Amino acid sequence: MTNHPPTGQRRRPYSRWALIALAFLLVLVAAASMRGWLPFIYAPGYTPKTMTTVTTQRTTHCIGRYLITLPSNFELITGGWGDVELYYGLDKNFERVYATVKPGRYTNEEFWKEVNKRRFELDGKTNAATKTSMLLHGEQLNNSSALLRRLGDEHYGLSIKTEVHVLVGPRHVMLEQESYSNDDNNVSHKNADPAPAEARLKMIASKLLPYENAERAKPGFCVQGVLFDVGQDDETALFDFYADDLPDTHLRVSYHAVTGQPSQGLLERVQDSYKAQPLFRTMVATVREGKTQLGGEAAEESLVKTTRPVTQHLFSIERRDNQPRSLDRPFFGIAFDTGNEYDDAKGERHPQDNSSLSDEQVLKLWDEMVASVRKR
């Protein structure tokens, strides 16, 4: 039974410098795709020194209220804080619940071992402001869920965070909501009322459903074997896919249902970024750009590759139309990058390098993945 990402090549959490590099690459993407500039004709197609074979086996994944079919070696990585955000109310006083599905499958025994580990971890930490334990309260709700109430962070005593851990089928789900004081003149966890948040978390935990086959899952928002049909007014998520035998590749789906759509479309942002950074013109090449379709709706696409110092592919597509967003008509985008830095199975860092896939391979795979996106 594996309760952590499988061994093999894995990315570390983004470091400060990695985030800077990522931001730089995003600017490159934007800068490269100016209409009227087609430097790709001057850039020879890239052929890796060792041609990488892409498996012909495919697996379908649930991404929110949509499906995507990917090579079978592409694995969805979850377990980070706030993989999913659920919103209740859409005004300035909305409530936000963070949710994550921990990687791997759990037996009941493994689940409770993990919950107790978390409880002891919180109980053993001291809050700097209160000089007391981080853990305020812990209780078993039933044979598959538990509640842990704690201080908001290790440094201050301003809020209360409540975690509810629940076993949904073989999946360990953690839900979290923060509670603050309503007294602006005396902001303290002692004045915060966690009861409304805890009632909501218990309600959500009781309604979560498991699924094994993404194509047969019931309606609702789903991720990594868990269906979140829990009365939310809005939902956002990041779906990150990696492949052990293609360690320099990364596929990300950024999903926003009702809110979160940029005021500018992808192509407009591309143009603005190019105007702001014209020197990037010599570093990138446009593969393809323009209006297209994603999941049966209008979309915009920008595909570029870097031509120096190393060859990388930076492909992006976003849904874009003038229709109002809703749970059934969400905004979401897909980005596929190659040539990324990564850690190998021995923990050794491999810096950014030439893409392990050729231009032809990446474009073929990209078109296949995008075409597979459909509503459940």
C-alpha positions as CSV (number, residue, x, y, z in Angstrom):
1,M,0.0,0.0,0.0
2,T,1.6,3.3,-1.1
3,N,0.7,6.5,0.7
4,H,3.1,8.8,-1.0
5,P,4.1,9.5,-4.6
6,P,5.9,6.5,-6.2
7,T,9.6,6.6,-6.4
8,G,11.3,7.9,-9.5
9,Q,11.7,11.3,-10.9
10,R,9.8,13.9,-8.8
11,R,9.8,17.7,-8.6
12,R,10.6,19.4,-5.4
13,P,8.2,22.1,-4.2
14,Y,9.0,25.2,-6.2
15,S,11.9,27.1,-4.6
16,R,12.2,30.9,-4.8
17,W,14.5,30.7,-7.7
18,A,12.4,28.1,-9.5
19,L,9.4,30.5,-9.1
20,I,11.4,33.3,-10.6
21,A,12.4,31.1,-13.5
22,L,8.8,30.0,-14.0
23,A,7.7,33.6,-14.1
24,F,10.4,34.4,-16.6
25,L,9.2,31.5,-18.8
26,L,5.6,32.6,-18.6
27,V,6.7,36.0,-19.9
28,L,8.6,34.2,-22.6
29,V,5.4,32.4,-23.6
30,A,3.5,35.7,-23.7
31,A,6.3,37.5,-25.5
32,A,6.7,34.8,-28.2
33,S,3.1,34.7,-29.5
34,M,2.7,38.2,-30.9
35,R,0.5,38.2,-34.0
36,G,2.4,39.0,-37.1
37,W,5.7,37.6,-35.8
38,L,6.5,34.1,-37.0
39,P,10.2,33.5,-36.1
40,F,9.6,29.7,-35.9
41,I,10.5,29.6,-39.6
42,Y,14.0,30.5,-38.7
43,A,14.3,27.9,-35.9
44,P,15.1,24.4,-37.0
45,G,12.9,21.6,-35.6
46,Y,14.3,20.0,-32.5
47,T,15.3,16.4,-32.4
48,P,16.4,15.0,-29.0
49,K,19.8,13.2,-29.0
50,T,17.9,10.1,-27.8
51,M,14.4,9.8,-29.2
52,T,12.0,9.3,-26.3
53,T,9.2,6.9,-26.8
54,V,5.7,8.0,-25.7
55,T,3.5,5.1,-24.5
56,T,0.5,4.3,-26.6
57,Q,-1.5,3.4,-23.5
58,R,-4.0,6.0,-22.3
59,T,-5.8,6.7,-19.0
60,T,-8.8,9.0,-18.5
61,H,-8.8,11.4,-15.6
62,C,-11.5,13.6,-14.0
63,I,-10.6,17.3,-13.9
64,G,-13.5,19.0,-12.1
65,R,-16.6,18.6,-14.2
66,Y,-14.6,17.5,-17.3
67,L,-12.5,14.6,-18.5
68,I,-9.1,14.4,-20.1
69,T,-7.3,11.4,-21.6
70,L,-3.5,11.3,-21.1
71,P,-0.7,8.8,-21.6
72,S,-1.0,6.2,-18.9
73,N,2.4,7.2,-17.4
74,F,1.0,10.7,-16.6
75,E,0.2,10.7,-12.9
76,L,-1.9,13.3,-11.1
77,I,0.0,14.5,-8.1
78,T,-2.1,15.7,-5.1
79,G,-1.5,16.2,-1.4
80,G,-0.5,19.8,-1.4
81,W,-2.3,22.3,0.7
82,G,-5.4,23.6,-1.0
83,D,-5.4,21.4,-4.2
84,V,-9.1,22.3,-4.3
85,E,-10.9,25.5,-3.0
86,L,-14.6,25.5,-2.4
87,Y,-16.5,28.8,-2.0
88,Y,-19.7,29.3,-0.2
89,G,-21.3,32.6,-1.0
90,L,-19.9,34.9,-3.8
91,D,-20.0,38.3,-2.1
92,K,-17.3,39.9,-0.1
93,N,-18.1,37.8,2.9
94,F,-17.8,34.4,1.2
95,E,-16.4,31.4,3.1
96,R,-13.6,29.4,1.6
97,V,-12.9,25.7,2.3
98,Y,-9.6,24.2,1.3
99,A,-9.5,20.5,0.4
100,T,-6.8,18.1,-0.6
101,V,-6.8,14.4,-1.5
102,K,-3.7,12.9,-0.1
103,P,-1.7,10.7,-2.6
104,G,-2.1,6.9,-2.6
105,R,-4.7,4.6,-1.3
106,Y,-5.4,4.0,2.4
107,T,-6.8,1.2,4.5
108,N,-8.8,2.3,7.6
109,E,-5.8,1.4,9.7
110,E,-3.5,3.5,7.7
111,F,-5.9,6.4,7.7
112,W,-6.1,6.5,11.5
113,K,-2.4,6.1,11.8
114,E,-2.0,9.2,9.6
115,V,-4.6,11.2,11.5
116,N,-3.0,10.4,14.9
117,K,0.4,11.4,13.5
118,R,-1.1,14.7,12.6
119,R,-2.7,15.1,16.0
120,F,0.5,14.4,17.9
121,E,2.4,16.7,15.5
122,L,0.1,19.6,16.3
123,D,0.0,18.8,20.0
124,G,3.8,18.9,20.1
125,K,4.2,22.3,18.5
126,T,4.1,25.5,20.7
127,N,2.5,28.7,19.5
128,A,5.0,31.6,19.9
129,A,2.3,34.1,21.0
130,T,0.2,32.0,23.4
131,K,3.1,29.7,24.6
132,T,0.6,26.8,24.4
133,S,0.1,23.8,22.2
134,M,-1.0,24.4,18.6
135,L,-3.7,21.8,19.1
136,L,-6.9,23.2,20.7
137,H,-9.2,20.2,20.4
138,G,-9.3,16.8,18.7
139,E,-12.2,14.3,18.4
140,Q,-13.2,11.3,16.4
141,L,-16.4,12.0,14.6
142,N,-17.2,8.5,13.4
143,N,-15.3,5.4,12.2
144,S,-14.0,7.2,9.1
145,S,-13.5,10.9,10.1
146,A,-11.9,13.1,12.7
147,L,-11.8,16.8,13.6
148,L,-8.7,18.7,14.7
149,R,-9.0,22.3,15.9
150,R,-5.8,24.3,16.1
151,L,-4.4,27.8,16.2
152,G,-4.1,29.5,12.8
153,D,-0.3,29.5,12.7
154,E,2.8,28.9,14.9
155,H,3.6,32.6,15.4
156,Y,0.3,34.4,16.3
157,G,-2.9,33.7,18.1
158,L,-5.3,35.5,15.8
159,S,-7.4,32.8,14.3
160,I,-8.5,29.2,14.6
161,K,-8.2,26.6,11.8
162,T,-10.3,23.5,11.8
163,E,-9.3,20.4,9.9
164,V,-11.6,17.5,9.2
165,H,-10.0,14.3,8.0
166,V,-12.2,11.8,6.3
167,L,-11.6,8.4,4.6
168,V,-13.6,8.4,1.3
169,G,-13.4,4.9,-0.1
170,P,-9.6,4.4,-0.1
171,R,-8.8,8.1,-0.3
172,H,-7.7,10.3,2.6
173,V,-9.3,13.8,2.3
174,M,-8.4,16.8,4.4
175,L,-10.7,19.7,4.7
176,E,-9.8,23.0,6.3
177,Q,-11.5,26.3,7.1
178,E,-10.3,29.3,9.1
179,S,-12.4,31.2,11.7
180,Y,-11.7,34.8,12.8
181,S,-13.0,37.1,15.5
182,N,-15.8,39.4,14.6
183,D,-14.5,42.1,17.0
184,D,-12.1,44.3,15.0
185,N,-10.9,45.9,18.2
186,N,-10.0,42.6,19.8
187,V,-8.8,40.2,17.1
188,S,-7.9,37.0,18.9
189,H,-8.5,33.3,18.5
190,K,-10.3,33.5,21.9
191,N,-13.0,35.6,20.2
192,A,-13.3,33.4,17.1
193,D,-16.2,31.1,16.8
194,P,-15.3,27.9,14.9
195,A,-18.8,26.4,15.2
196,P,-20.1,27.6,11.7
197,A,-16.9,26.4,9.9
198,E,-17.0,23.1,11.7
199,A,-20.6,22.5,10.9
200,R,-19.8,23.1,7.2
201,L,-16.8,20.8,7.3
202,K,-18.8,18.0,8.9
203,M,-21.5,18.5,6.2
204,I,-19.0,18.3,3.4
205,A,-17.3,15.2,4.9
206,S,-20.6,13.4,5.1
207,K,-21.4,14.0,1.4
208,L,-18.1,13.1,-0.2
209,L,-18.3,10.1,-2.5
210,P,-15.7,7.8,-4.0
211,Y,-15.3,6.8,-7.6
212,E,-13.0,4.4,-9.4
213,N,-13.8,5.0,-13.0
214,A,-13.6,8.7,-14.0
215,E,-15.9,8.2,-17.0
216,R,-18.6,6.7,-14.8
217,A,-18.4,9.1,-11.8
218,K,-21.6,10.8,-10.7
219,P,-22.2,14.5,-11.6
220,G,-20.3,17.0,-9.6
221,F,-16.7,18.2,-9.2
222,C,-14.3,15.4,-8.9
223,V,-10.6,14.8,-8.4
224,Q,-8.4,11.8,-7.7
225,G,-11.1,9.4,-6.8
226,V,-13.3,11.8,-4.8
227,L,-16.5,13.5,-5.8
228,F,-17.2,16.9,-4.3
229,D,-20.9,17.5,-4.8
230,V,-21.3,19.4,-1.6
231,G,-23.4,22.6,-2.3
232,Q,-20.5,24.9,-3.2
233,D,-21.2,28.1,-5.1
234,D,-17.8,28.2,-6.7
235,E,-14.8,25.9,-7.1
236,T,-11.2,26.2,-8.2
237,A,-8.4,23.7,-8.5
238,L,-4.9,22.9,-9.8
239,F,-4.4,19.6,-11.5
240,D,-0.7,18.8,-11.9
241,F,0.4,15.7,-13.9
242,Y,4.0,14.3,-14.1
243,A,5.5,11.3,-15.8
244,D,8.3,9.3,-14.2
245,D,9.8,8.3,-17.6
246,L,9.4,11.8,-19.0
247,P,10.7,13.7,-16.0
248,D,11.2,17.0,-17.7
249,T,7.6,17.4,-18.7
250,H,4.7,18.9,-16.7
251,L,1.0,19.3,-17.5
252,R,-1.1,21.6,-15.4
253,V,-4.9,22.3,-15.6
254,S,-5.9,25.5,-13.9
255,Y,-9.6,25.4,-13.2
256,H,-11.9,28.2,-12.0
257,A,-15.6,27.8,-12.2
258,V,-17.6,31.0,-11.5
259,T,-14.8,33.5,-10.7
260,G,-11.2,33.8,-11.6
261,Q,-11.4,34.4,-15.4
262,P,-8.7,36.9,-16.4
263,S,-10.0,40.3,-17.6
264,Q,-7.8,39.8,-20.7
265,G,-7.7,36.8,-23.0
266,L,-4.6,34.7,-23.5
267,L,-3.8,36.3,-26.9
268,E,-4.3,39.8,-25.6
269,R,-2.0,39.2,-22.6
270,V,0.5,37.7,-25.1
271,Q,0.6,40.9,-27.1
272,D,0.9,43.1,-24.0
273,S,3.8,41.1,-22.7
274,Y,5.6,41.2,-26.0
275,K,5.4,44.9,-26.1
276,A,6.8,45.1,-22.6
277,Q,9.7,42.7,-23.4
278,P,10.6,43.0,-27.1
279,L,14.1,41.5,-26.5
280,F,12.6,38.1,-25.8
281,R,11.9,37.9,-29.6
282,T,15.3,36.4,-30.2
283,M,14.9,33.7,-27.5
284,V,11.6,32.1,-28.5
285,A,9.8,30.9,-31.6
286,T,6.1,30.7,-32.3
287,V,4.8,27.2,-33.1
288,R,1.1,28.1,-33.4
289,E,-1.4,30.5,-32.0
290,G,-4.9,31.6,-32.5
291,K,-8.6,30.8,-31.7
292,T,-9.6,27.2,-31.3
293,Q,-11.8,25.0,-29.1
294,L,-11.4,23.4,-25.7
295,G,-14.0,21.1,-24.3
296,G,-16.6,22.1,-26.9
297,E,-16.2,25.8,-26.2
298,A,-14.3,28.7,-27.7
299,A,-10.7,29.0,-26.6
300,E,-7.4,30.7,-27.3
301,E,-4.1,28.9,-27.9
302,S,-0.5,30.0,-27.7
303,L,2.3,27.5,-28.5
304,V,5.9,28.5,-28.3
305,K,9.3,27.0,-27.8
306,T,12.5,28.5,-26.6
307,T,15.5,28.5,-28.9
308,R,18.1,29.4,-26.4
309,P,19.8,28.7,-24.1
310,V,18.0,25.3,-24.2
311,T,15.1,24.0,-26.2
312,Q,11.9,23.9,-24.2
313,H,8.2,23.8,-25.2
314,L,5.7,26.1,-23.5
315,F,2.2,25.3,-24.7
316,S,-1.0,27.0,-23.3
317,I,-4.7,27.0,-24.1
318,E,-7.6,28.8,-22.2
319,R,-11.3,28.8,-22.7
320,R,-12.5,32.2,-23.7
321,D,-15.9,33.5,-24.6
322,N,-18.4,36.2,-23.5
323,Q,-20.8,33.9,-21.8
324,P,-21.3,34.1,-18.0
325,R,-19.2,31.6,-16.0
326,S,-21.0,28.9,-13.9
327,L,-20.3,25.5,-12.3
328,D,-21.4,24.0,-15.6
329,R,-19.6,26.5,-17.8
330,P,-16.2,27.0,-16.0
331,F,-13.1,28.8,-17.1
332,F,-10.0,26.7,-17.3
333,G,-6.7,26.5,-19.0
334,I,-4.1,23.8,-19.8
335,A,-0.3,24.3,-19.9
336,F,2.2,21.8,-21.0
337,D,5.9,22.4,-20.6
338,T,9.0,20.4,-21.5
339,G,12.7,20.7,-20.6
340,N,11.9,21.5,-16.9
341,E,14.3,20.9,-14.1
342,Y,13.6,17.8,-11.9
343,D,14.9,15.5,-9.2
344,D,15.7,11.9,-10.1
345,A,15.1,8.8,-8.0
346,K,18.4,9.4,-6.2
347,G,17.4,13.0,-5.3
348,E,19.9,14.5,-7.6
349,R,18.8,17.8,-9.3
350,H,18.7,17.9,-13.1
351,P,18.7,21.5,-14.3
352,Q,16.6,22.8,-17.3
353,D,17.8,21.1,-20.4
354,N,16.8,20.4,-24.0
355,S,13.3,18.9,-24.2
356,S,13.2,15.1,-24.1
357,L,10.5,15.2,-26.8
358,S,10.9,16.5,-30.4
359,D,8.7,19.3,-31.8
360,E,6.7,16.8,-33.7
361,Q,6.1,14.6,-30.6
362,V,5.1,17.5,-28.4
363,L,2.7,18.9,-30.9
364,K,1.1,15.5,-31.7
365,L,0.7,14.8,-28.0
366,W,-0.6,18.3,-27.2
367,D,-3.3,18.1,-29.9
368,E,-4.4,14.6,-28.7
369,M,-4.7,15.8,-25.1
370,V,-6.6,18.9,-25.9
371,A,-9.0,17.1,-28.2
372,S,-9.7,14.6,-25.5
373,V,-11.1,17.2,-23.1
374,R,-14.9,16.8,-22.8
375,K,-17.7,17.4,-20.3
376,R,-18.7,14.6,-18.1
